Amino acid sequence: MMAITGLIRVMERAARKAGQRLRRDFGEVEHLQVSRKGPADFVSKADRAAERTLWDELRAARPGWGFLMEEAGELEGEDGKPRFIIDPLDGTSNFLHGLPHFAISIAVQEPTLDGTGWGEVTHAVVYQPVTDETFWAEKSRGAWLQDARLRVSARRDLADSLIATGIPFAGAGNFDEWSKIAGAIAPRVAGIRRYGAASLDLAWLAAGRYEGFWESGLKPWDTAAGILLVREAGGFVSDWRGRSQQICDATILAGNDALHSRLHKLLVGALKSA
């Protein structure tokens, strides 16, 4: 068992505290489904409350650090200090509809040496409140689920593989582009899944539950933690042009070590045909 460092403990403690509140609020969503107004306002408040809990806990533990958050945006820290990248409720639509598949995502990103931008993501926690699973990773120290080491799937054949994705929806994404990619990949694989929480898709890929994942139009807080999990579990992550970046969000393709390149070839071929 890899010894858990203090920073990961801080991140997990914050995630668990926010997760307790989300679990309680999730229990109320079912009762709100029958109301005419619906639970949307309630869920929005739950999202903001979770973010505030995370901010309070992490700021107290690491004063002077910056934050990049889904709701509050960017809060600059002191020069030379890292920042936390936070999604307090990834899978909001699932939460809204009473589907128990959502997560809290926290990543730490270091500043560049010259102080002009942001560099490596070094720590990651993805916490799933309903299942009480903590996926975590540290740069060069592996990826873990609780105290079990994570490895990407050993499957080598696309025909045996499950691929996760995010499907465009009303007002977001290019459905024609997605359809071309799905049309190229789906006939070659065992199945495509869309569960609606990118951080968990990446965590599950790291855990060997999927062999690949693609999506476009995400934000840094959707992927920052999950990408480190995949890479530390032995997988590969790039944008659709094949570039390996610290945070891929506009376009992202992830896969195990055997299948990433084959998935990329299929994706590029589909985009060329489009």
N, C-alpha and C positions, 0 to 999 in steps of 0.2 A: 504494500500500500504506500503510495506516494504521500509524504507529509504535506498537509494542506497549509499553505502560507497564510499569514495574517490578513493579507489583502483579499484573498478569496473568501476567507471566513467573514470578513466585513461585508463583502458583496452578497454572500449567501444569507447572512443574518438580515440584511436589509430586504432582500427578495422574499424571505420567509415572512417577515413582518408585514410587508405589503400584500403578500399572498394570502395571509390569514383574513385580511379585510376583503380581498377579492372573492375568496371562497364564501364568506358570509353574504356578500352582496350578490354573488351568483345564485345563492339559494333563494334570494328574493325575486330574481328575474322571472321565474316560473309564475309567481303570483301576479306579476304585472302584465303578462302576455294577454290577458283577457281585457285589460283596460283599453278604452278607445284611444287615449293618448299614446299608449304603448310605453315600453321601457327605455326608449332611446335617451331621454333626459337623465334618467337614473344611471344608465350605463356610462354616459359622458361624465357624470359626477364621480362614479366609481373609478374611472380612468384617471381623472385629475387627482383624486384622493390618493390613489396608489402612487402616482408620480411624486406627490408631495411627501409621502412617507419615505420613498426612496431618497429623495433629495435631502430630507432632514437627517436621515440615518447616515448617508454617505458623506454629507458635508461635515457632520460632527466628527466622523472618524478620520476624514482626510481634508482638513481645512485648507483653503487656498486652491484646491483643485477646481478645474472647470467642468462644465456640464454641457452636453448636447442632448436635448430631450424632445420627445415627440410633441408634447403639449406646450411647454414653456420655451422651447427653442434653445438657442445657444446662450450660455452664461459664461463669460470669460473668467478664468481663474488667474492666479498669479503667474508671472513670467517664468517659464521653465518647468511649470508643474503639469502633470498629465491631466486628462479629462475623462470623465465618465460619459459613455454613450448609452442612453436609456430608452427602452420602450416599456412603459409600465403595464401595457395590456396589448400584447400581440395576438390578434385573433378577436378583435372587437365584435365583428359580425357574428362569430360563433357565440360569444358571451351574450350578445343581444338576443339571440334566438334560443338560448338555453342549451347550446351544444358544449359539452365539457372538454373543449380542446382550445386552450389558450395558454399564454406563457408571459413571464416577465423576463426581459433580456437586458443584461448589463455587460458592457465591455469597457476596458480601460485602453486608451490610446495615448501614446507618448508623443511629446513634441519632437520635431526634427532638431538635429544638433544645432542648426543655425537659428532656431527659434522662429522661423518664418512660416511654419505650417505644421501639419500633423503627420506623424510617421507610423511606427509599428503599433498594432493592437497586441497587447501582451497578456491580458487576462480576460476571461469570459465566464459568465454564468448565465445559463438559461434555466429558469425554474418553472415547472409545470405545477400549479397549485393543486389541481384536482387529484393528480396521481402522486403528489409530493415527491417528484423526481427532480434532482438537481444535477444538471449537466454542467461540467466546468472544465476549463482548460487554462493552462499557462504556457507561454511561449517556451518551447524546448523542453517542457516537462510533461507533455502528453495531454490527452483528453480523458475525462473520467465521468462516470455516472455514479454518484455517491463515492464509494471506495473501490469501484470496479473499473479497470482500465478499458477504454473504448478503442475499438479498431473498426475501420470501415469494412464493409462486406468483402468476402473473398471471392464472390462470384465473378466469373470471367466471360460469361456469355450474355449478350443482350437479351436473348430469348428467355433467360431465367431471371431477369431483373425487373424490379419495380422502380419506376421513376416518378418523382413528385414534381408538382408544378403549381403555379398560381395562374388562374384563368382570368383574363380581363373581364370587367363588369361595367355596369352603367357608369359612364363618365370617367372611366379609367382604363387605359391600356389600348393596345391595337389588336383587335380580335382577329383580323385577317392575318396578321403576322403570326400570332399565336397558333392559329389554325394550320398554317403552313408547317410550322415546326412540329406540332402534334401529329400532323399527317405523315411526316417523315419518320418520327420516332415510334409512334404507337404500333405500327405493324411489325416492328422489330423486337418489341419487349413484352414481358409477361403482363404488364399493366401500368396504367398511369393513375396516380392518386392526386386529389386536390383536397387538402384538409383545412387550408385557410389560415395558417400561421407559419410564416417563413422561418422564424427562429427555430421552431420545433421541427420543421422539415429538415433544416441543416443539422440540428442536434440528432435527429433520428438517422440521418445519413451517416453521421459520425459513429452512431451506435450499430451500424450495419443493418438497419431496418429498411433502408432504401439503398439503391445503387447510384442514383443520380437525382438531380434537381435543376430545373431552370425556371427563370421568371424575369420579367422586366418591370421597370417603373417602381422599384422599391426605394426605401430611404436608408441612410446609414444605420439608424437604430434597428431596422429590420434584420440586418445581416452581419453587423460588426462582430457580435459574439459568436454567431453560428459559423462564420467563416473560420475563425480560429479553432473552433471545435473540430471541424472537418479536417483542416490541415494537420492539426496535432494528432488526429486519429489515422493519419496516413493517406488522406484523400487530397484531391486537387480542386482548386476553385479559380475560375477566371471570369473575365467578362466575355461577351459573345465574340469578340475579336481575338480571343485567346490570350489576352494580357492578364498577368497575375498582379493584382493590386491588393493593397491592405484591406480596402473595403470596396467590394463590388456591389452596386445597388441599381444603377440605371439598367444594367443587364448583368445577369449572373448565371453561370453554369458550373455546377459542382458534380463531382463523381468520385467513385473509388479509383484506385490507382490504375486499374486495368481498363476502365470503361470511359473515363473522362474524354480521352482523345477521340474515341469512336463516336461518342455523343456529340462532340464538337463538330466532327465531320458531317454528321447528319444535320445538325443545326445550320451550319454554314451553307450546305447544299440547299436546304429549304429556303433560306433567306435569298440566295441567288435566284432561285426559281420565282420568288415573290417579286 
